[in-house]
């Protein structure tokens, strides 16, 4: 089953879920991303288009009665950002997680890895600490 989960026309970007993999088209180039050889780079553009993507993903979730984690690899992306110490993208992904209102145990565990990690910027660590402690976002 192929399911279009997002489109960002001004970026010429579309993402389809293919039951275990994702097909991403960006500016005419199509890539298939698999869970077992995951590379989140093609997904990062969504974090710079949070408002558009959140609206679309919430619509798909409600219409198809699925969880975000069923169709979108947020945990894999988050693990990659933490493992590779990508401050900028981690900051944007936290905004995405909050906007999707999806702080769950797996995500909390991944974020706990970064909470006190000095490699990440102080503002990112403060934002993560705040989210984990309050389960709220007020920045």
Chimera marker file (.cmm) of the C-alpha trace (Angstrom):
<marker_set name="trace">
<marker id="1" x="0.000" y="0.000" z="0.000" r="1" g="1" b="0" radius="0.5"/>
<marker id="2" x="1.440" y="3.344" z="-1.050" r="1" g="1" b="0" radius="0.5"/>
<marker id="3" x="0.207" y="6.282" z="1.030" r="1" g="1" b="0" radius="0.5"/>
<marker id="4" x="1.138" y="9.899" z="0.393" r="1" g="1" b="0" radius="0.5"/>
<marker id="5" x="1.887" y="11.340" z="3.806" r="1" g="1" b="0" radius="0.5"/>
<marker id="6" x="3.196" y="14.798" z="2.944" r="1" g="1" b="0" radius="0.5"/>
<marker id="7" x="3.842" y="17.290" z="0.186" r="1" g="1" b="0" radius="0.5"/>
<marker id="8" x="5.766" y="20.562" z="0.252" r="1" g="1" b="0" radius="0.5"/>
<marker id="9" x="5.141" y="22.029" z="-3.219" r="1" g="1" b="0" radius="0.5"/>
<marker id="10" x="7.472" y="25.018" z="-2.862" r="1" g="1" b="0" radius="0.5"/>
<marker id="11" x="10.318" y="22.591" z="-2.111" r="1" g="1" b="0" radius="0.5"/>
<marker id="12" x="9.211" y="20.078" z="-4.792" r="1" g="1" b="0" radius="0.5"/>
<marker id="13" x="9.053" y="17.480" z="-2.023" r="1" g="1" b="0" radius="0.5"/>
<marker id="14" x="6.715" y="14.526" z="-1.564" r="1" g="1" b="0" radius="0.5"/>
<marker id="15" x="6.873" y="11.607" z="0.827" r="1" g="1" b="0" radius="0.5"/>
<marker id="16" x="5.026" y="8.311" z="0.519" r="1" g="1" b="0" radius="0.5"/>
<marker id="17" x="4.815" y="5.523" z="3.063" r="1" g="1" b="0" radius="0.5"/>
<marker id="18" x="5.212" y="2.064" z="1.495" r="1" g="1" b="0" radius="0.5"/>
<marker id="19" x="4.656" y="-0.289" z="4.471" r="1" g="1" b="0" radius="0.5"/>
<marker id="20" x="8.147" y="-0.516" z="5.911" r="1" g="1" b="0" radius="0.5"/>
<marker id="21" x="9.871" y="1.983" z="3.661" r="1" g="1" b="0" radius="0.5"/>
<marker id="22" x="9.407" y="5.519" z="2.398" r="1" g="1" b="0" radius="0.5"/>
<marker id="23" x="9.663" y="6.951" z="-1.078" r="1" g="1" b="0" radius="0.5"/>
<marker id="24" x="10.820" y="10.554" z="-1.143" r="1" g="1" b="0" radius="0.5"/>
<marker id="25" x="10.867" y="12.748" z="-4.198" r="1" g="1" b="0" radius="0.5"/>
<marker id="26" x="12.751" y="16.029" z="-3.947" r="1" g="1" b="0" radius="0.5"/>
<marker id="27" x="13.306" y="18.233" z="-6.975" r="1" g="1" b="0" radius="0.5"/>
<marker id="28" x="12.752" y="15.349" z="-9.376" r="1" g="1" b="0" radius="0.5"/>
<marker id="29" x="15.040" y="12.861" z="-7.590" r="1" g="1" b="0" radius="0.5"/>
<marker id="30" x="13.323" y="9.855" z="-5.995" r="1" g="1" b="0" radius="0.5"/>
<marker id="31" x="14.841" y="7.765" z="-3.201" r="1" g="1" b="0" radius="0.5"/>
<marker id="32" x="13.483" y="4.809" z="-1.290" r="1" g="1" b="0" radius="0.5"/>
<marker id="33" x="14.440" y="4.702" z="2.385" r="1" g="1" b="0" radius="0.5"/>
<marker id="34" x="14.329" y="1.397" z="4.302" r="1" g="1" b="0" radius="0.5"/>
<marker id="35" x="14.225" y="0.866" z="8.070" r="1" g="1" b="0" radius="0.5"/>
<marker id="36" x="17.173" y="-1.543" z="8.067" r="1" g="1" b="0" radius="0.5"/>
<marker id="37" x="19.475" y="0.881" z="6.237" r="1" g="1" b="0" radius="0.5"/>
<marker id="38" x="17.984" y="4.116" z="7.498" r="1" g="1" b="0" radius="0.5"/>
<marker id="39" x="19.338" y="7.516" z="6.522" r="1" g="1" b="0" radius="0.5"/>
<marker id="40" x="17.227" y="10.411" z="7.756" r="1" g="1" b="0" radius="0.5"/>
<marker id="41" x="18.745" y="13.157" z="5.603" r="1" g="1" b="0" radius="0.5"/>
<marker id="42" x="15.893" y="13.148" z="3.052" r="1" g="1" b="0" radius="0.5"/>
<marker id="43" x="13.453" y="13.740" z="5.928" r="1" g="1" b="0" radius="0.5"/>
<marker id="44" x="15.217" y="16.759" z="7.421" r="1" g="1" b="0" radius="0.5"/>
<marker id="45" x="13.529" y="19.193" z="5.034" r="1" g="1" b="0" radius="0.5"/>
<marker id="46" x="10.290" y="18.605" z="6.917" r="1" g="1" b="0" radius="0.5"/>
<marker id="47" x="11.746" y="20.211" z="10.032" r="1" g="1" b="0" radius="0.5"/>
<marker id="48" x="12.154" y="23.468" z="8.111" r="1" g="1" b="0" radius="0.5"/>
<marker id="49" x="8.513" y="23.245" z="7.006" r="1" g="1" b="0" radius="0.5"/>
<marker id="50" x="6.955" y="22.239" z="10.305" r="1" g="1" b="0" radius="0.5"/>
<marker id="51" x="3.622" y="24.051" z="9.975" r="1" g="1" b="0" radius="0.5"/>
<marker id="52" x="2.837" y="22.527" z="6.579" r="1" g="1" b="0" radius="0.5"/>
<marker id="53" x="3.985" y="19.031" z="7.516" r="1" g="1" b="0" radius="0.5"/>
<marker id="54" x="2.285" y="18.889" z="10.913" r="1" g="1" b="0" radius="0.5"/>
<marker id="55" x="-1.035" y="19.870" z="9.357" r="1" g="1" b="0" radius="0.5"/>
<marker id="56" x="-0.683" y="17.178" z="6.666" r="1" g="1" b="0" radius="0.5"/>
<marker id="57" x="0.504" y="14.410" z="8.987" r="1" g="1" b="0" radius="0.5"/>
<marker id="58" x="-2.261" y="15.090" z="11.512" r="1" g="1" b="0" radius="0.5"/>
<marker id="59" x="-4.789" y="14.836" z="8.690" r="1" g="1" b="0" radius="0.5"/>
<marker id="60" x="-3.351" y="11.470" z="7.570" r="1" g="1" b="0" radius="0.5"/>
<marker id="61" x="-3.317" y="10.176" z="11.162" r="1" g="1" b="0" radius="0.5"/>
<marker id="62" x="-6.943" y="11.169" z="11.747" r="1" g="1" b="0" radius="0.5"/>
<marker id="63" x="-8.224" y="10.043" z="8.353" r="1" g="1" b="0" radius="0.5"/>
<marker id="64" x="-6.479" y="6.655" z="8.396" r="1" g="1" b="0" radius="0.5"/>
<marker id="65" x="-6.696" y="6.149" z="12.179" r="1" g="1" b="0" radius="0.5"/>
<marker id="66" x="-2.976" y="5.354" z="12.510" r="1" g="1" b="0" radius="0.5"/>
<marker id="67" x="-0.201" y="6.457" z="14.838" r="1" g="1" b="0" radius="0.5"/>
<marker id="68" x="2.521" y="8.748" z="13.583" r="1" g="1" b="0" radius="0.5"/>
<marker id="69" x="5.082" y="6.072" z="14.447" r="1" g="1" b="0" radius="0.5"/>
<marker id="70" x="3.233" y="3.690" z="12.088" r="1" g="1" b="0" radius="0.5"/>
<marker id="71" x="3.874" y="5.853" z="9.022" r="1" g="1" b="0" radius="0.5"/>
<marker id="72" x="6.740" y="8.197" z="9.914" r="1" g="1" b="0" radius="0.5"/>
<marker id="73" x="10.216" y="7.296" z="11.263" r="1" g="1" b="0" radius="0.5"/>
<marker id="74" x="10.464" y="9.955" z="13.978" r="1" g="1" b="0" radius="0.5"/>
<marker id="75" x="12.275" y="7.653" z="16.426" r="1" g="1" b="0" radius="0.5"/>
<marker id="76" x="14.835" y="6.623" z="13.790" r="1" g="1" b="0" radius="0.5"/>
<marker id="77" x="15.363" y="10.268" z="12.835" r="1" g="1" b="0" radius="0.5"/>
<marker id="78" x="15.735" y="11.314" z="16.458" r="1" g="1" b="0" radius="0.5"/>
<marker id="79" x="18.235" y="8.544" z="17.185" r="1" g="1" b="0" radius="0.5"/>
<marker id="80" x="20.283" y="9.608" z="14.153" r="1" g="1" b="0" radius="0.5"/>
<marker id="81" x="20.271" y="13.253" z="15.250" r="1" g="1" b="0" radius="0.5"/>
<marker id="82" x="21.396" y="12.342" z="18.765" r="1" g="1" b="0" radius="0.5"/>
<marker id="83" x="24.015" y="9.824" z="17.631" r="1" g="1" b="0" radius="0.5"/>
<marker id="84" x="25.495" y="12.277" z="15.135" r="1" g="1" b="0" radius="0.5"/>
<marker id="85" x="25.173" y="15.242" z="17.508" r="1" g="1" b="0" radius="0.5"/>
<marker id="86" x="23.281" y="17.411" z="15.049" r="1" g="1" b="0" radius="0.5"/>
<marker id="87" x="22.261" y="20.419" z="17.172" r="1" g="1" b="0" radius="0.5"/>
<marker id="88" x="20.415" y="22.425" z="14.534" r="1" g="1" b="0" radius="0.5"/>
<marker id="89" x="18.277" y="19.514" z="13.310" r="1" g="1" b="0" radius="0.5"/>
<marker id="90" x="17.681" y="18.199" z="16.824" r="1" g="1" b="0" radius="0.5"/>
<marker id="91" x="16.353" y="21.611" z="17.827" r="1" g="1" b="0" radius="0.5"/>
<marker id="92" x="13.946" y="21.646" z="14.870" r="1" g="1" b="0" radius="0.5"/>
<marker id="93" x="12.897" y="18.031" z="15.445" r="1" g="1" b="0" radius="0.5"/>
<marker id="94" x="11.979" y="18.852" z="19.054" r="1" g="1" b="0" radius="0.5"/>
<marker id="95" x="9.698" y="21.599" z="17.721" r="1" g="1" b="0" radius="0.5"/>
<marker id="96" x="8.176" y="19.014" z="15.368" r="1" g="1" b="0" radius="0.5"/>
<marker id="97" x="7.629" y="16.491" z="18.191" r="1" g="1" b="0" radius="0.5"/>
<marker id="98" x="5.918" y="19.121" z="20.301" r="1" g="1" b="0" radius="0.5"/>
<marker id="99" x="3.809" y="20.348" z="17.380" r="1" g="1" b="0" radius="0.5"/>
<marker id="100" x="2.670" y="16.800" z="16.676" r="1" g="1" b="0" radius="0.5"/>
<marker id="101" x="1.876" y="16.424" z="20.386" r="1" g="1" b="0" radius="0.5"/>
<marker id="102" x="3.539" y="13.030" z="20.478" r="1" g="1" b="0" radius="0.5"/>
<marker id="103" x="5.934" y="12.840" z="23.395" r="1" g="1" b="0" radius="0.5"/>
<marker id="104" x="5.951" y="9.121" z="24.204" r="1" g="1" b="0" radius="0.5"/>
<marker id="105" x="8.175" y="6.806" z="26.203" r="1" g="1" b="0" radius="0.5"/>
<marker id="106" x="10.490" y="5.933" z="23.300" r="1" g="1" b="0" radius="0.5"/>
<marker id="107" x="10.999" y="9.573" z="22.408" r="1" g="1" b="0" radius="0.5"/>
<marker id="108" x="11.543" y="10.547" z="26.043" r="1" g="1" b="0" radius="0.5"/>
<marker id="109" x="14.230" y="7.860" z="26.338" r="1" g="1" b="0" radius="0.5"/>
<marker id="110" x="16.029" y="9.148" z="23.249" r="1" g="1" b="0" radius="0.5"/>
<marker id="111" x="15.826" y="12.745" z="24.456" r="1" g="1" b="0" radius="0.5"/>
<marker id="112" x="17.145" y="11.753" z="27.873" r="1" g="1" b="0" radius="0.5"/>
<marker id="113" x="20.419" y="10.845" z="26.117" r="1" g="1" b="0" radius="0.5"/>
<marker id="114" x="20.836" y="14.490" z="25.135" r="1" g="1" b="0" radius="0.5"/>
<marker id="115" x="19.540" y="16.229" z="28.228" r="1" g="1" b="0" radius="0.5"/>
<marker id="116" x="22.958" y="16.583" z="29.877" r="1" g="1" b="0" radius="0.5"/>
<marker id="117" x="25.205" y="15.935" z="26.898" r="1" g="1" b="0" radius="0.5"/>
<marker id="118" x="27.600" y="18.901" z="26.660" r="1" g="1" b="0" radius="0.5"/>
<marker id="119" x="27.998" y="18.341" z="22.902" r="1" g="1" b="0" radius="0.5"/>
<marker id="120" x="24.552" y="19.819" z="22.362" r="1" g="1" b="0" radius="0.5"/>
<marker id="121" x="24.011" y="23.548" z="22.755" r="1" g="1" b="0" radius="0.5"/>
<marker id="122" x="22.699" y="24.866" z="26.026" r="1" g="1" b="0" radius="0.5"/>
<marker id="123" x="19.415" y="26.132" z="24.492" r="1" g="1" b="0" radius="0.5"/>
<marker id="124" x="18.704" y="22.701" z="22.971" r="1" g="1" b="0" radius="0.5"/>
<marker id="125" x="19.446" y="20.935" z="26.269" r="1" g="1" b="0" radius="0.5"/>
<marker id="126" x="17.225" y="23.396" z="28.169" r="1" g="1" b="0" radius="0.5"/>
<marker id="127" x="14.386" y="22.868" z="25.695" r="1" g="1" b="0" radius="0.5"/>
<marker id="128" x="14.702" y="19.081" z="25.992" r="1" g="1" b="0" radius="0.5"/>
<marker id="129" x="14.895" y="19.213" z="29.786" r="1" g="1" b="0" radius="0.5"/>
<marker id="130" x="11.789" y="21.407" z="29.905" r="1" g="1" b="0" radius="0.5"/>
<marker id="131" x="9.798" y="19.087" z="27.646" r="1" g="1" b="0" radius="0.5"/>
<marker id="132" x="10.772" y="15.980" z="29.571" r="1" g="1" b="0" radius="0.5"/>
<marker id="133" x="10.113" y="17.479" z="32.988" r="1" g="1" b="0" radius="0.5"/>
<marker id="134" x="6.861" y="19.234" z="32.204" r="1" g="1" b="0" radius="0.5"/>
<marker id="135" x="5.613" y="17.260" z="29.221" r="1" g="1" b="0" radius="0.5"/>
<marker id="136" x="4.821" y="20.697" z="27.896" r="1" g="1" b="0" radius="0.5"/>
<marker id="137" x="6.412" y="23.183" z="25.514" r="1" g="1" b="0" radius="0.5"/>
<marker id="138" x="6.407" y="26.893" z="26.170" r="1" g="1" b="0" radius="0.5"/>
<marker id="139" x="9.349" y="28.357" z="24.256" r="1" g="1" b="0" radius="0.5"/>
<link id1="1" id2="2" r="1" g="1" b="0" radius="0.2"/>
<link id1="2" id2="3" r="1" g="1" b="0" radius="0.2"/>
<link id1="3" id2="4" r="1" g="1" b="0" radius="0.2"/>
<link id1="4" id2="5" r="1" g="1" b="0" radius="0.2"/>
<link id1="5" id2="6" r="1" g="1" b="0" radius="0.2"/>
<link id1="6" id2="7" r="1" g="1" b="0" radius="0.2"/>
<link id1="7" id2="8" r="1" g="1" b="0" radius="0.2"/>
<link id1="8" id2="9" r="1" g="1" b="0" radius="0.2"/>
<link id1="9" id2="10" r="1" g="1" b="0" radius="0.2"/>
<link id1="10" id2="11" r="1" g="1" b="0" radius="0.2"/>
<link id1="11" id2="12" r="1" g="1" b="0" radius="0.2"/>
<link id1="12" id2="13" r="1" g="1" b="0" radius="0.2"/>
<link id1="13" id2="14" r="1" g="1" b="0" radius="0.2"/>
<link id1="14" id2="15" r="1" g="1" b="0" radius="0.2"/>
<link id1="15" id2="16" r="1" g="1" b="0" radius="0.2"/>
<link id1="16" id2="17" r="1" g="1" b="0" radius="0.2"/>
<link id1="17" id2="18" r="1" g="1" b="0" radius="0.2"/>
<link id1="18" id2="19" r="1" g="1" b="0" radius="0.2"/>
<link id1="19" id2="20" r="1" g="1" b="0" radius="0.2"/>
<link id1="20" id2="21" r="1" g="1" b="0" radius="0.2"/>
<link id1="21" id2="22" r="1" g="1" b="0" radius="0.2"/>
<link id1="22" id2="23" r="1" g="1" b="0" radius="0.2"/>
<link id1="23" id2="24" r="1" g="1" b="0" radius="0.2"/>
<link id1="24" id2="25" r="1" g="1" b="0" radius="0.2"/>
<link id1="25" id2="26" r="1" g="1" b="0" radius="0.2"/>
<link id1="26" id2="27" r="1" g="1" b="0" radius="0.2"/>
<link id1="27" id2="28" r="1" g="1" b="0" radius="0.2"/>
<link id1="28" id2="29" r="1" g="1" b="0" radius="0.2"/>
<link id1="29" id2="30" r="1" g="1" b="0" radius="0.2"/>
<link id1="30" id2="31" r="1" g="1" b="0" radius="0.2"/>
<link id1="31" id2="32" r="1" g="1" b="0" radius="0.2"/>
<link id1="32" id2="33" r="1" g="1" b="0" radius="0.2"/>
<link id1="33" id2="34" r="1" g="1" b="0" radius="0.2"/>
<link id1="34" id2="35" r="1" g="1" b="0" radius="0.2"/>
<link id1="35" id2="36" r="1" g="1" b="0" radius="0.2"/>
<link id1="36" id2="37" r="1" g="1" b="0" radius="0.2"/>
<link id1="37" id2="38" r="1" g="1" b="0" radius="0.2"/>
<link id1="38" id2="39" r="1" g="1" b="0" radius="0.2"/>
<link id1="39" id2="40" r="1" g="1" b="0" radius="0.2"/>
<link id1="40" id2="41" r="1" g="1" b="0" radius="0.2"/>
<link id1="41" id2="42" r="1" g="1" b="0" radius="0.2"/>
<link id1="42" id2="43" r="1" g="1" b="0" radius="0.2"/>
<link id1="43" id2="44" r="1" g="1" b="0" radius="0.2"/>
<link id1="44" id2="45" r="1" g="1" b="0" radius="0.2"/>
<link id1="45" id2="46" r="1" g="1" b="0" radius="0.2"/>
<link id1="46" id2="47" r="1" g="1" b="0" radius="0.2"/>
<link id1="47" id2="48" r="1" g="1" b="0" radius="0.2"/>
<link id1="48" id2="49" r="1" g="1" b="0" radius="0.2"/>
<link id1="49" id2="50" r="1" g="1" b="0" radius="0.2"/>
<link id1="50" id2="51" r="1" g="1" b="0" radius="0.2"/>
<link id1="51" id2="52" r="1" g="1" b="0" radius="0.2"/>
<link id1="52" id2="53" r="1" g="1" b="0" radius="0.2"/>
<link id1="53" id2="54" r="1" g="1" b="0" radius="0.2"/>
<link id1="54" id2="55" r="1" g="1" b="0" radius="0.2"/>
<link id1="55" id2="56" r="1" g="1" b="0" radius="0.2"/>
<link id1="56" id2="57" r="1" g="1" b="0" radius="0.2"/>
<link id1="57" id2="58" r="1" g="1" b="0" radius="0.2"/>
<link id1="58" id2="59" r="1" g="1" b="0" radius="0.2"/>
<link id1="59" id2="60" r="1" g="1" b="0" radius="0.2"/>
<link id1="60" id2="61" r="1" g="1" b="0" radius="0.2"/>
<link id1="61" id2="62" r="1" g="1" b="0" radius="0.2"/>
<link id1="62" id2="63" r="1" g="1" b="0" radius="0.2"/>
<link id1="63" id2="64" r="1" g="1" b="0" radius="0.2"/>
<link id1="64" id2="65" r="1" g="1" b="0" radius="0.2"/>
<link id1="65" id2="66" r="1" g="1" b="0" radius="0.2"/>
<link id1="66" id2="67" r="1" g="1" b="0" radius="0.2"/>
<link id1="67" id2="68" r="1" g="1" b="0" radius="0.2"/>
<link id1="68" id2="69" r="1" g="1" b="0" radius="0.2"/>
<link id1="69" id2="70" r="1" g="1" b="0" radius="0.2"/>
<link id1="70" id2="71" r="1" g="1" b="0" radius="0.2"/>
<link id1="71" id2="72" r="1" g="1" b="0" radius="0.2"/>
<link id1="72" id2="73" r="1" g="1" b="0" radius="0.2"/>
<link id1="73" id2="74" r="1" g="1" b="0" radius="0.2"/>
<link id1="74" id2="75" r="1" g="1" b="0" radius="0.2"/>
<link id1="75" id2="76" r="1" g="1" b="0" radius="0.2"/>
<link id1="76" id2="77" r="1" g="1" b="0" radius="0.2"/>
<link id1="77" id2="78" r="1" g="1" b="0" radius="0.2"/>
<link id1="78" id2="79" r="1" g="1" b="0" radius="0.2"/>
<link id1="79" id2="80" r="1" g="1" b="0" radius="0.2"/>
<link id1="80" id2="81" r="1" g="1" b="0" radius="0.2"/>
<link id1="81" id2="82" r="1" g="1" b="0" radius="0.2"/>
<link id1="82" id2="83" r="1" g="1" b="0" radius="0.2"/>
<link id1="83" id2="84" r="1" g="1" b="0" radius="0.2"/>
<link id1="84" id2="85" r="1" g="1" b="0" radius="0.2"/>
<link id1="85" id2="86" r="1" g="1" b="0" radius="0.2"/>
<link id1="86" id2="87" r="1" g="1" b="0" radius="0.2"/>
<link id1="87" id2="88" r="1" g="1" b="0" radius="0.2"/>
<link id1="88" id2="89" r="1" g="1" b="0" radius="0.2"/>
<link id1="89" id2="90" r="1" g="1" b="0" radius="0.2"/>
<link id1="90" id2="91" r="1" g="1" b="0" radius="0.2"/>
<link id1="91" id2="92" r="1" g="1" b="0" radius="0.2"/>
<link id1="92" id2="93" r="1" g="1" b="0" radius="0.2"/>
<link id1="93" id2="94" r="1" g="1" b="0" radius="0.2"/>
<link id1="94" id2="95" r="1" g="1" b="0" radius="0.2"/>
<link id1="95" id2="96" r="1" g="1" b="0" radius="0.2"/>
<link id1="96" id2="97" r="1" g="1" b="0" radius="0.2"/>
<link id1="97" id2="98" r="1" g="1" b="0" radius="0.2"/>
<link id1="98" id2="99" r="1" g="1" b="0" radius="0.2"/>
<link id1="99" id2="100" r="1" g="1" b="0" radius="0.2"/>
<link id1="100" id2="101" r="1" g="1" b="0" radius="0.2"/>
<link id1="101" id2="102" r="1" g="1" b="0" radius="0.2"/>
<link id1="102" id2="103" r="1" g="1" b="0" radius="0.2"/>
<link id1="103" id2="104" r="1" g="1" b="0" radius="0.2"/>
<link id1="104" id2="105" r="1" g="1" b="0" radius="0.2"/>
<link id1="105" id2="106" r="1" g="1" b="0" radius="0.2"/>
<link id1="106" id2="107" r="1" g="1" b="0" radius="0.2"/>
<link id1="107" id2="108" r="1" g="1" b="0" radius="0.2"/>
<link id1="108" id2="109" r="1" g="1" b="0" radius="0.2"/>
<link id1="109" id2="110" r="1" g="1" b="0" radius="0.2"/>
<link id1="110" id2="111" r="1" g="1" b="0" radius="0.2"/>
<link id1="111" id2="112" r="1" g="1" b="0" radius="0.2"/>
<link id1="112" id2="113" r="1" g="1" b="0" radius="0.2"/>
<link id1="113" id2="114" r="1" g="1" b="0" radius="0.2"/>
<link id1="114" id2="115" r="1" g="1" b="0" radius="0.2"/>
<link id1="115" id2="116" r="1" g="1" b="0" radius="0.2"/>
<link id1="116" id2="117" r="1" g="1" b="0" radius="0.2"/>
<link id1="117" id2="118" r="1" g="1" b="0" radius="0.2"/>
<link id1="118" id2="119" r="1" g="1" b="0" radius="0.2"/>
<link id1="119" id2="120" r="1" g="1" b="0" radius="0.2"/>
<link id1="120" id2="121" r="1" g="1" b="0" radius="0.2"/>
<link id1="121" id2="122" r="1" g="1" b="0" radius="0.2"/>
<link id1="122" id2="123" r="1" g="1" b="0" radius="0.2"/>
<link id1="123" id2="124" r="1" g="1" b="0" radius="0.2"/>
<link id1="124" id2="125" r="1" g="1" b="0" radius="0.2"/>
<link id1="125" id2="126" r="1" g="1" b="0" radius="0.2"/>
<link id1="126" id2="127" r="1" g="1" b="0" radius="0.2"/>
<link id1="127" id2="128" r="1" g="1" b="0" radius="0.2"/>
<link id1="128" id2="129" r="1" g="1" b="0" radius="0.2"/>
<link id1="129" id2="130" r="1" g="1" b="0" radius="0.2"/>
<link id1="130" id2="131" r="1" g="1" b="0" radius="0.2"/>
<link id1="131" id2="132" r="1" g="1" b="0" radius="0.2"/>
<link id1="132" id2="133" r="1" g="1" b="0" radius="0.2"/>
<link id1="133" id2="134" r="1" g="1" b="0" radius="0.2"/>
<link id1="134" id2="135" r="1" g="1" b="0" radius="0.2"/>
<link id1="135" id2="136" r="1" g="1" b="0" radius="0.2"/>
<link id1="136" id2="137" r="1" g="1" b="0" radius="0.2"/>
<link id1="137" id2="138" r="1" g="1" b="0" radius="0.2"/>
<link id1="138" id2="139" r="1" g="1" b="0" radius="0.2"/>
</marker_set>
